[in-house]
Amino acid sequence: MRFARITLGLLLALAGLVATVAGAVAAFWLVGPDNTVTTPSRQLTGNGLAVVTAPTLLDRHGPTLHVTASGDKPLFVGVGQDLDVRDYLSGVAHTRVIRFDPPDTFGTQDMRGTTRKLTPPGELDWWVAQSAPGSQSVSWPVQDGRYSVVVMNADGTPAVGAQVSFGIQVHRLFGICLLVLGAGILVLALGLALMFRRRAVVVHDDTTEIPVITSNIPALAPTTPVPATADLTPAYDASAFAPERVSPFAPDRVSPFAPEHAEPTPAATTTPAESAPAPAAPAEPAQPATGGPAPAQPAPAVRPTPVVRPAAVPAAPMFMSPAAIARAKSKSKSPALIGAGASHQYDEPTRLTAQRDPAGATHPTRRNEPTAAPINGKSAPTTQKPAPVADKPVDEEIVPLAASPEFEKSDEAVRRTAALLASGALLLTATSCGLVPPKNTLTAADSRPAVTLADAQAVVQRYNQVNNQANKTRDSKLAQSVEGYPTLAQTQAGFVIGRKLDAAGKDVSKPFTYTDPEIGAPQFASYPMRFVVSSGISDAPDNRQLGVWQRENAGSPWLLTHSVYPPKSVQLPSVDGLRTPDAADLNNLQLQPAAVAKDLATYLTGGAKAAEAKHFTPSPSLTKLLELRAASKTHDTAEPYIASVTDSFALNGDPLTFITSNGDALVFLSLTEQYLQRVEPGSNAYWTSGEATAFSSMVKYTQTLHQDYLHQAALLIPAKSSGGAVRVLSIDPQLVGAGGA
């Protein structure tokens, strides 16, 4: 097990060393206490208008992205959705970062296009994150989806040059690095402990009695015949127990590995069996004599025979644990000696004792040898024979390796080490799983709400300011920055009329604002994008404003394109939850928007009695318009120089349709109207007063006179499930031209 322990310790030490170095480098060099991994600053330049990253580089979400740029010019740093960035830079030259190889290698691609100046990026509201004025850095929690980082000149001019560095801030990253460092130190210490641990030496003070083994010590055969009456029991020499012949491991035992020699046994060193008088030979039966019994014949003296003794052999060490010796003692077994001439058996111990016969003589005998019982009160002669030694099998207890104490201790250490490592791995896994940012799942084409609530409110607030300023000065160019067609056309025509009829500027529009705007922002996947606002009017408490703001492309501002002013008596649909229609939504409507727009134009042309009137529920403004046109026709036809009057409406452009939360369609459209007067032959006609003089004053026409109007209307087409007629929410006209032929 020592080899396994050292191997395991070496592996743990190497793993701990690697983890320690990696944790220290990550914690104190790559990351730092701010949990941010930052790339070195890299020069990114381009002749185009921007340096932009590909959306595939930000393919994970969760961490916080830090981008810092510096350059000779004021720079703008922003993050935007790919659909906005792509549309903003469409057709213009820019540099695209398509690859990043740590630590600071970027792969770029130059995109061809024009170098026209773009709308300053700081004026756009679709950035999800942008640098503050005077700052050239941005921090943004990466979101799921397709996003790009843009670095460009703050004024939208070409030739960008910037030193850019990127950083990723991961929550708890520094703490995890410290945890890895601590775990590495712990594993390293554990590995070193397993490699260099030494087992304690246990000293046993008790002495184990090891009995003498008699049957397994080899002896040399005697060179002279041994009488049959001789004691064949191996003799024991007291000199064999001399210090130099005693085993250092068992002081009370003669080593069987000592050199052998043969010598006569001196009297001083003879065993008790040798020093005792030889037993008397059995007397021959006496011949009875006439006169009495014959005297006993003394037994002939027996000459001692030299005994060949086994030489003492240095005792071999015993490869047994204290536990094994204790088991051997409990079983009364002698431990086996491992060495030359020794048998791997346990023999019964032989001990020398002395017995006294009835005559008072002392005879040495072995404890396990039978003794002669006295016969008739006399010591019966016995023949000493060596005790038979049976080669019986040894009753040793074989302990399996897995059950040995040493193995159990090592196995327990391995189990504890494995449990500790498993716990550490589980802890690191549990704490570091959250560090790996998840992959983006929104890989399809981007779509997003046209605007956020805050940005929509900011758009309305800016409109209030710019529109009031434009109305005050009748500045069409300023109005063009916040309005689009057809609202802009109506505004510009109003400015023309105002300058004609109020040259002194005494009757300019009073300032007003749209109040409490309610925002409806549908999802869009491409430009143009639109959102709807329903708000109050500060100077017209009895009306509301219902308008559409549109952004034509990512680089253009929000413009008010459609705007009507229904009275509060008209119930308006909720703009919350508006969406752009799909085929299923259109099929669910009572009538299609394009058909409704044509029917409305026909209805207005034909008047209140037109056949198409049955499809509509007119608004107060529509009813008033029809009444006004009918009265004008009657009045103008009565004029002697007017032969006839016609009034025709036509759809102007495609209607804008939004689906409300209950499935109805909110439709915005514009209509053109031409009020035509035919002049009697031989006569002429011209305008001398009124709004038409702003477009044609004192110009005589002999054939026709015409006035051109632009109307904006808002309709609500019910779904099939709701039923009913199309409700005209409002229609607002504006004279935009006049002339004749």
N, C-alpha and C positions, 0 to 999 in steps of 0.2 A: 504493500500500500504506500510505501514511502515514495516510490517512483510515480505513482498516480497522483499523490499529493503534490509533489514537486512540479509535475506537468501541469496540473490544474492551477497551481500558484503562478507558474510562468505565464500561462495564458491570461489569467486574471491581471497580472501585473502589466502585461503588454496592453491589454484592453484599457485598464485604468490609466496608463500613461497616455495613450492616445486620447481618451476622453478628457483627461486633465488639460493636455495641451490645447485640444480643440475648444474646450470650454473657456480657458483663459484667453485664447486669441479672439474668440467670438465676443466674449464679454467686454474685454478692455481695449480691443483694437477695432473690431468691425462694428459693434453695436453701441456700447456705452449706456449710461444711465437713462438716456432719452428714448431707448428702445428703437432707434432708427439706424438702418443700414444705408449709408450714403456712398454714392459713386464719386470718384474724383471728378473735378471740373473738366469739361471737355469743350473745345471750340467747335461750334456748329455755325456754319456760314452758308449763305446762298444768295444768288442774284435775284431770286424771286421775292415775293412779298411775305413769306412766312416759312418757318421750319415747323413741321407738324409730324407727330408720331402716328404710325399706323394703329388702327384699333386692335389689331391682333397682339400688340405688345402689352396691352392692359387686359389680359385674358383671365385675371382672377380679381375677386373683389373682397373687401373686408379691411385691409390695411389702409393707412393714411399715406397718400402720395405727397411728397414735398418736391417742388421744382423751384430752383433759384437760377436766375439769369443775370448777367451783367454785360454791358457793352458800351460803346461810345455814344449811342443814341438812347433816348428813353425807350424802354422796351415794355411790351405788354406780354403777360403770361396768363394763359387761360386754358380751361378744360371744357370741352363741349361734346355733345353727342355727335356721332359720326355723320348723321344725316344733316346736321347744321353746318359742321365744319366742311363737309364735302360740298355742300351747296354754296357756302361762303367763298370757297377757294376755287369754285368751278370756273374753268377757262382762264385762270391766271397762273403765272409761273410761281412755283414754290418747291421747297425741298422736303422730301418725305423720309422719315426715319423708319426703316422697315426691319431692322435687326439690332439686337443688343447682345453683345458677348461680354460677360463680366470679366474684369471689373470696369473697364471704361472704353470698350470698343463699340462703335455705332456703325451700322451699315445704312447708307442713305441712297436715295434715288431722286434725281431731278425731274420734276414734272414741268412740261412745256406749257406756255400760255402767254398772255399779255402781261404787261407790267403796269397797267393802269392803277391809279391809286384807289384803294378800297375805302369803304366806310370805316372810320376809326373803330377798332374793335371795342373800345370802352363804351361806345354808344349803343351797343347791342345787348339785349337782355337775355339771350338764350344760353349764355355761358353758365354752366353749373358751378364753376369756380373761376375767379379771375383775380389778378393782382390789384391791390388797392392803388389809388392814385399816389404816385411818388414811390411806390414799391415795385419790385421786380421779382417777387416770389409769390408762390401760391401753395396752399395746403388743402388737400381734398380727400375725404374718405372715399376710397374707390368703390363704385357701385356696379351692380350687375348690368351688363349691357355693352354696347360698342361706343367707346369714348376715345377721344384724341386730345393730346396736349399740343397747344399752339404757342409758339414764340414768334413775335413779329414786332415791327416798329409801332410805337403807340399811335403815330399819326397815319398809319396805313400805307406808308410809302415802301417802295422796294428796297433791295440790298440790305438783308438782315445779317448781322454779325453778332454773335453772343457766346459768352462762356456759360455753359449750362451744366448744372449738376442735379442729379435725381436722388431722392431718398425715399425709402419705404419704412414707415413706422408700424411695427407689429406690437400689439398689446402684450405685455408680460414677457417680451423677448429677452430683455436683460436678466430678469429673474430666472428664466429657464436656462440661460447660459450659465448663471451662477449655480443652478441646480446640477447641471451637467458637470461643472467643475468640481463641485462637492462630491458627486457620485463617483467621478473619476478618481479623486483622492481616496475615497473609501475603498473602491475596488483595488486600487494600487496597493494600499496598505494591507488589505486582505490577502492579495496575492503574495506580497513579500512575507507576510506572516506564515502562510502555508509553505513557502519555499524554505525558510530558514528556521522553522520551529523545531526544537530539539525535545525529545522525550525525556522526562525526568527520570533519574536513576533512583530506584527504590531499594533501600538497604534493609535487609531482613536480619534482625538480631537473633531470632530463634534458630536453634540448631536442630536439624532434622536427623534423627537417628537412622542410619543406614545399616542394616544388618549385613553380616558376612555371607557372601555367596560361595558355596563350596563345590558345587557340582559343575561349574562352568569354567573353572580355572584349569588350564592345561597343565599336566604334570609329565615329567619324563619317566619313562619306564625304568625300573631298577635294573642294574646290570647283573645282580646276583639273584639267584632264586629266592623267593620269599616263602618261608614255611607256610604251610596251610593254616597254621595256628596264628600266624602273625596278624596283627590288626591292620587291615587294609584301609582304614579310615585315614584320609589325608591328615598329616600332622601340621600343626600350626606352630610357627617359630615366633617367639616373642620379639626376636630382632627384626622380624618383618614389619613390625610397627614402629621401627625407628623413624625419627623425624624425616630423614631424607627419603624414606620409602612410603610416606603417608601422603595421600592425595590432598592437595591444598583446598580442594572443594569439599571434601568430606574428611575431616581430621581423624575420625574413628574408623577409617577404612584403608585397607592396603590396596595400592594401585595394582591392577592386574597387568599393567604394561611395563613393569620394572623388569630389568634383565634377569634371566633365569640362571641359577647356578646350583650345584649339588655339593653338599658337604656333610660329614658326619654330624649328627646332632649331639652337641655336648650336653652334659648333664644339666648344666646351668640353663640351657636353652630348650631342653626337651619339654614336650607338652605333658600335661598330666597323664595322658594315656601312655606315654613312653616311660615316665618315671615310676609308675605303679608296677608292682611285681606282676610278672606274667602269670596268668592263671595256670594252676597245676594241671598236669596231664591226668586224664582219668586213670585211676589205679586199676591194675589188673586184679581180677578176683583172686583173693588169697587161697592158697591150697590148704585146706584144713590139715593140720598136723595132729599127731597123736597126742603130743603133749600140750598143745595150746595153739593159739593163733599165731601165725607168723608175723614178725614185725613189718611195719609198713615201709615200703621202699621209697626213699626220697626221689622226687622228680628231678630229672637231669636239668641242669641250668641251660637256659636258652640265651645265646649271644645276641645282643642287640644288633639289629640290622640297620645299616645306614639308610636313612630316609632321604629320598630325593624331594626337595621342596621346590615349589614354584617360586621363581624369582619375582620380587615385587616390581610392578610396572607402574610408571607414573600414571596417575588417574587422569582420564580424559574428561574434559568439561561436559557437563550435562546440558543438553539443549532442551531444557524444560522451563516453563514459566512457574512462578510461585503458585499459581492456581492449580497447575497440573500436579505439582508436588503435594499440594494439600489434598487433592483428590486421591493421589496414590496413598497418602498416609491414612485417609479415611477408609480406604479399602484394604489397608494392611498389605499393600503391595510394595515391593522394593523397586525403586527406579532402575531401569536398565542402563547399563554402561555401554556406550558406543565406542568400540575400539577393537583392536586385534585380540582375538581369542575370547571375546566376551559374547555371550549369547543374548539375543533380544528377548529374554524371557524373565519372568519373575519367579524366583525359587523360594521355597519355604526357608525361613531363616534357621540356621543351625547355631545353637549356643552350647557352650561347654559347661557342664555342671558336675558336681561330685556326689557320688552315692557311697554310702557306708554299708558294708556287708555285716552280717551278724557277728563276724569275728572281729570287727572293729577296723578292718582295712578300708581304706578310701580308694574308690575306683572312679577315675574320670569317665564320664560318659556324656553323650549328646542328649540334648533335651528331647529330641525327636526320635531317639533310638530305643527300642524295647530293651528292658533289663530282665535278667534272669530272676525268676521268683525263687525264694528259698524252698528247698525240698527237705522235708523232715528236719526243719530247723537248721539246716546247713545250706551254705551257699552252693547252689548247683553250678557246676561248671557250664560255662557258656562259650560259644564260639562267636567272636566278634566279626561281623561281616559289614562291609560298607553298606550304608543305607542306599537302597536303590533310588536312583534319580530318574524320574520319568520326564521325558521330553513332552510335557503337556503344553498345550497352546497357552500363550500369554493372554490374560484377560485385560488387555489394554483398552481404554476408552478413546476411541478415535473421534476427535472433535472436528466438525466441518469448518472450512475456512470462514464461511459467512457467520458462524456462531462463535468464533473466537473473540475474546475481549478486544484484541487489537483491531480486528476488522470492524467490530461494532463501533468502536470509538472513531475510526477513520470514516466509516460510513455515516455516522451521525454528523461528523464535521462536514462531509460533502453535502449531506442533506440540508444542513443549516446554511451552508454557503449558497447552494442552489436556491433555497427559499429567499435568502437575502437578495440575490441577484434578480430573482423573479419579481420580488416586491419593488426593487429599484426600477426594473424595466417597466413594470406596470405603472409606477408613479410617473416616470418620464413619458410614457406613452399617453397617459391620461392628461398630463399637463401640456404636452407638446402637440397633441392632435389638433387643438384649437389654433396652433400657430400656423398651420398650413392653410393658406387662403383657399377657399373653395373655387372651383372653376366656374366661369360664367356660364349661365344656362340660357340667357337671352341672346342667342346667336342669329336669330332671324332678323329680317329687316326691321330697322328701328321704327318705332312710333312713340309719340309722346303727346301730352296735351299741348295745344297750341301755345298756351301761356300759363304761368302760375297766377294764383289769385293776387299775390303781391305785385307782380309785374303788370297785370292787367289794371290794377288800381293806379299804378304809377303811370301807365299809358293814358288813362282817363285824366289824371291830374295834370299831366303835361299838356294834353289837348286843351284843357280849360285855360291854361295860361297862354299858350300860343294862339289859340283861336280868338281870345279876347283882344290880344295885341294886334292880330291881323284884322279883326273887325274894326278896331279903333282907327287904324291907319289905312284900312281897305287895301291891304298888301296881299295881292294874289300869290306872290312868290312865297311869302311866309305861310300863307294858308296851305300852299302845296306841300309843306313839310309835315303836315298833320292830317291832310285829307286826300282822298283819292276819288276817282270817278265812280259814280255820278255825283256824289256829294260835292266834290270840288267844282264841278261844272256849275252846279246851282250857286255855290258860294261866289265864284268868280262873276257869274252873271249878276248876282246881287250887288257886288262891288261896282260893276259897270253902271248899273241903274242908280246906285247911290251916288256915284260921282257925277252923274248927269243931273239928277234931280236935286241933289244937295251938294253943290260944288263947294260950299263954305264948310261943309263938314259939321253942321250944327245938329244933324239928325242921325248921327251914327248909332249903331246898335249898342245898347247898354251891355255892360259885362254880365255874364251869367256863367253858371257852372252846372255840370251834371253831378247830382248828389246821390249818395247811397247806391253806388252801382252794384248790380247783381251780375255776376260773371258766369257765362256758359262757355267752357273751353273744350271743344271736341278733340279727339285724338287725330293726329295726322302723321302720315309716314313720309310725306314729301311736301314741298312748297308748291303753290302758296298755302299759307295757313291763315285761319280765321277764328275769331271768337266773337260772341254776341254779348252785348251789354244792355241791361234794362235799368234805367236810372230815373231819378226825378230831375226836375229843372228848377233852378233857383228862382228865376223870374217868371215862371209859368206853373204855379202850384196845381192848376187843374189839368195839366198834361204830364205825360211821361215821354221819355226819349227811348226809342228802341233802335239800336244801331249795330252795325257789323264793322269790326276792325279787321284789316287784312294786311298781311306781310307777304309781298310778292316773292321775295327770296331772302336768304339768310342775311344778306348784307343791307337790306332795305329796312326802313323804319315801319312801325305800325301806322297805318292810315285808316281814317274813318271813311269807309266807302259807301255805306248805306245808312241812312238815318231818317226815321219818321217820328212823328210826334202825336201818337194817339191820345185821345182824352182819357181821363181816369175812369170814365164810365164804361170804357171798353175793357173787358176782361182779357188780360194778356196771359199767355202760357208761361209756365216756369222755365227759366233757362238753365236751371240746375240739371245736369245730366244730359245735356245736348250731345248729339253725336252726328257724324256724317252718315248719310244713308247708304245702305247696300241694296242689292237687288231684292232681297226679301222685304226690306222696309218699304221700298217703292211699290212692290206688288201688294202690300197690305193697305195701301192708301185708297181712299174712295175715288180720287182722280189723280192723274199724273201731273206733276208741277208744270211741265212744258205745255200741256194741253190747257191747264187752268190759266196760264199766262195769256195764251191766245184768246181764250174765251173772255177773259177780262178785257182785253183790247177791243174785242168785238162788242162786248157789252157797253163799254164807254162810248164807242163810236155810234152805236145804235140808240143809245139813250136808255132811259128807265124802262121803256117798253120793248127792249130788245129781247129776243128769245133766250139769249144766254143769261138773262137776269135771274132766271130761276135757279141757277147753280150757285148764286152768291147771296150772302147776307151782307148788305152794304153797311159801311161805317158812316158815322155822321159826316165825316169829311167827304166821302164818296157821294153821298146824297146831295151835299151842298155843291159839289163840283158839277153834278149833272143839272142841277137847277140853274146854276150860273150860266152854263153853256146854252141851255135852252132859252134863257132870257136874252143872252147875247145874240143868238141867231134871230130871234124875233125883232130885236131892236135894229140890228144891222140890215136885215132884209128890207126894213121900212125905209131905209135911206135911198134917195133917188139915184145916187151914183153907184149903188151896189145892186148887182143883178141877182146874185145868189151867194149863199154861205154854206160851206161844208166843214165839218169837224171830224178829223180822223185820228185814231190812236194806233200805235204799233209797238210791238214788243222790242225793247232795246237790250240786246244781249241775252245771255242765259240766266235763268233764275237761280238764286242760291238757296239750297234746301238744307234744312237741319231737321233731325228727328228728335222730338221731345221724349221725355221719359215715359209718357203714356202712348207713344206710337204715332201721334199726330205729326204733321209736317209743317214747320215754320218756314215760310218762303218769302224771300226778299227779291224784288224785281224792279226794273225801271221801264218806263214807257215814254215814248215820244208822242207829242200831239202837235198837229198842224191845223191851226184855225185859218181857213182860207176864205177870202172874200173876192168875188169876181166883180170887176168894174164894168159898168155899163159902157157899151161902145160909144165912143166920142166923148167920154168923160175921163177924168183922172181923179186920183185919190192919193192922200198922203196923211201921215200922222202929225198932228200939231201939238199933242200933249200926251201925257201918260208915260208908262214904262217903255212902250215901244219906241219912243223917241230916243232912248238910249242907244238903239241899234240902227234906227233909220229916222232921221229928222228932216222934215221939209223936203223930202224927195218924192216927186210926183210919179205915180205909177198909173198906167193907162189900162192895164189888163187885170192884174191881181194884186191883192195885198195879203200878206200872211204873217201870222204870229206863231212862233215855235215855243213849245213848252216841254219841259222835262219833268216827269213825274216819278216819284219813288213810292212804292207800295209794299205793304207787308200783309201777307195772307196766312191763314191757318187752314190747312187741308186736313179734314178728319180722317181717321183710319176707318176701315170697313166695319170694324167692330163698334165704332162710335156712331157712325152714320151722320146724316145731316148735311147741310150746305157748307160751302166754303165761306169762311168768315173773312171779310176784308177788315183788317185791323186799322189801317190808316192809308191814306194816299195824299201826298203832299206835292203840289205843282210849283214850278218856278219858270218864269219867262226867261228864255235863254237867247232869244233872237227874234228879229222882225225884219221885214223887207217886202219886196214885191217885184212885179214885172210890168 
